[in-house]
Amino acid sequence: MVNVKTLVLIISIAILAGYIAIRFWPGDERAIRKQLALIEEAGSKGAAEQPIEALFKAKQIADLFADPCLLTVEAVRYAGSYPRKQIQDRIVMVRAFYAQARVSLHDISIEIAETNTAVVHGTIRLRGEVKGEAIADVHELRAEMKKIDGNWLFTSVAIVEVLER
């Protein structure tokens, strides 16, 4: 009887250890989703945000991009290969335009290749306030990422307008 109890205890511990390892082990998809969550968090802006906090958040976002990175924003015909510093400056400028803003990503799909590259598809939603007026934009996000020095960085980002239904 003691052997059965010991065996059940060992099996239970092994199952628990396996669950913990699978749940909390850092994988590539989890790392990419963490980068995307940082975009949502740092891209959003509260009404009382101070300029130094805005610079810090812009730097956090810019650090997610490879140097240089190909950017395409169809709505404003903005396309080209830009160094990280220019990306950071653009982020500061766009965020300053809004009194407050909330960035959210939806329907994210991540395809990871064996070559340490990934393709991310999804929807990016921006809700904010400009000069007292509410603004809401929804765009399709297409991004390519590459694992560089252990970090997943954006090498190409395209923000495409979504057609109204």
TITISE-91806 format. One record per residue (C-alpha): residue number from 1; x negated, z negated, y. Coordinates in steps of 0.1 Angstrom, whole numbers, plus 5000, padded with zeros to 4 digits. Example, Ala and Ser with C-alpha at 12.3 -4.5 7.8 and 13.67 -1.06 7.14 Angstrom:
<bagus>
1, 4877, 4922, 4955 $
2, 4863, 4929, 4989 $
</bagus>
This chain:
<bagus>
1, 5000, 5000, 5000 $
2, 4971, 4993, 5023 $
3, 4957, 5027, 5017 $
4, 4990, 5044, 5027 $
5, 4991, 5024, 5059 $
6, 4955, 5033, 5067 $
7, 4961, 5070, 5059 $
8, 4992, 5071, 5082 $
9, 4973, 5054, 5110 $
10, 4944, 5078, 5107 $
11, 4967, 5108, 5107 $
12, 4986, 5095, 5137 $
13, 4954, 5090, 5156 $
14, 4942, 5125, 5147 $
15, 4975, 5140, 5159 $
16, 4974, 5121, 5191 $
17, 4937, 5131, 5197 $
18, 4946, 5167, 5190 $
19, 4975, 5166, 5215 $
20, 4954, 5150, 5242 $
21, 4926, 5175, 5237 $
22, 4950, 5205, 5239 $
23, 4970, 5191, 5269 $
24, 4941, 5180, 5290 $
25, 4912, 5204, 5280 $
26, 4903, 5226, 5310 $
27, 4910, 5262, 5301 $
28, 4907, 5293, 5321 $
29, 4944, 5297, 5328 $
30, 4947, 5261, 5339 $
31, 4917, 5266, 5363 $
32, 4934, 5297, 5377 $
33, 4967, 5279, 5381 $
34, 4948, 5251, 5399 $
35, 4934, 5277, 5424 $
36, 4969, 5291, 5430 $
37, 4983, 5255, 5436 $
38, 4955, 5250, 5462 $
39, 4968, 5282, 5480 $
40, 5003, 5267, 5481 $
41, 4991, 5233, 5493 $
42, 4965, 5245, 5518 $
43, 4985, 5275, 5530 $
44, 5014, 5253, 5540 $
45, 5014, 5237, 5574 $
46, 5032, 5207, 5587 $
47, 5045, 5204, 5623 $
48, 5020, 5177, 5632 $
49, 4989, 5194, 5617 $
50, 4958, 5189, 5638 $
51, 4933, 5217, 5645 $
52, 4905, 5201, 5624 $
53, 4929, 5199, 5594 $
54, 4938, 5236, 5599 $
55, 4901, 5245, 5598 $
56, 4896, 5225, 5567 $
57, 4926, 5240, 5549 $
58, 4914, 5276, 5559 $
59, 4880, 5268, 5545 $
60, 4895, 5255, 5513 $
61, 4915, 5288, 5509 $
62, 4885, 5310, 5519 $
63, 4863, 5293, 5493 $
64, 4886, 5308, 5466 $
65, 4876, 5343, 5475 $
66, 4845, 5362, 5463 $
67, 4821, 5374, 5490 $
68, 4831, 5402, 5498 $
69, 4868, 5405, 5487 $
70, 4891, 5435, 5489 $
71, 4922, 5426, 5508 $
72, 4954, 5447, 5512 $
73, 4984, 5435, 5531 $
74, 5009, 5464, 5532 $
75, 5033, 5449, 5558 $
76, 5007, 5449, 5586 $
77, 4985, 5478, 5572 $
78, 4956, 5455, 5567 $
79, 4931, 5467, 5541 $
80, 4894, 5465, 5535 $
81, 4866, 5446, 5520 $
82, 4859, 5414, 5539 $
83, 4833, 5386, 5538 $
84, 4845, 5351, 5532 $
85, 4839, 5341, 5568 $
86, 4862, 5369, 5581 $
87, 4888, 5358, 5556 $
88, 4886, 5323, 5568 $
89, 4890, 5334, 5604 $
90, 4920, 5355, 5596 $
91, 4936, 5325, 5577 $
92, 4931, 5303, 5608 $
93, 4947, 5329, 5630 $
94, 4977, 5335, 5608 $
95, 4984, 5298, 5602 $
96, 4981, 5291, 5640 $
97, 5010, 5316, 5645 $
98, 5034, 5293, 5627 $
99, 5046, 5259, 5641 $
100, 5052, 5249, 5605 $
101, 5050, 5269, 5572 $
102, 5055, 5265, 5535 $
103, 5038, 5288, 5510 $
104, 5051, 5289, 5474 $
105, 5042, 5311, 5444 $
106, 5068, 5321, 5418 $
107, 5069, 5341, 5386 $
108, 5032, 5339, 5381 $
109, 5017, 5358, 5351 $
110, 4980, 5356, 5343 $
111, 4962, 5381, 5320 $
112, 4927, 5369, 5312 $
113, 4903, 5395, 5297 $
114, 4872, 5386, 5276 $
115, 4850, 5399, 5304 $
116, 4856, 5368, 5325 $
117, 4881, 5387, 5346 $
118, 4918, 5380, 5352 $
119, 4948, 5398, 5367 $
120, 4974, 5377, 5384 $
121, 5009, 5390, 5393 $
122, 5036, 5370, 5410 $
123, 5058, 5365, 5441 $
124, 5046, 5348, 5472 $
125, 5072, 5332, 5495 $
126, 5065, 5321, 5530 $
127, 5090, 5301, 5550 $
128, 5082, 5289, 5584 $
129, 5090, 5285, 5620 $
130, 5078, 5306, 5649 $
131, 5088, 5298, 5684 $
132, 5118, 5278, 5672 $
133, 5131, 5306, 5649 $
134, 5131, 5303, 5611 $
135, 5112, 5330, 5592 $
136, 5113, 5337, 5555 $
137, 5092, 5364, 5538 $
138, 5089, 5373, 5502 $
139, 5061, 5396, 5489 $
140, 5047, 5407, 5456 $
141, 5012, 5394, 5449 $
142, 4987, 5413, 5428 $
143, 4952, 5398, 5425 $
144, 4921, 5403, 5404 $
145, 4898, 5374, 5397 $
146, 4864, 5370, 5383 $
147, 4846, 5339, 5369 $
148, 4815, 5336, 5391 $
149, 4792, 5306, 5385 $
150, 4819, 5288, 5365 $
151, 4846, 5293, 5392 $
152, 4875, 5317, 5393 $
153, 4873, 5336, 5425 $
154, 4896, 5363, 5440 $
155, 4878, 5397, 5441 $
156, 4908, 5417, 5451 $
157, 4942, 5407, 5466 $
158, 4971, 5429, 5474 $
159, 5003, 5416, 5491 $
160, 5030, 5443, 5486 $
161, 5064, 5444, 5503 $
162, 5093, 5438, 5481 $
163, 5122, 5462, 5485 $
164, 5155, 5447, 5493 $
165, 5181, 5449, 5465 $
</bagus>
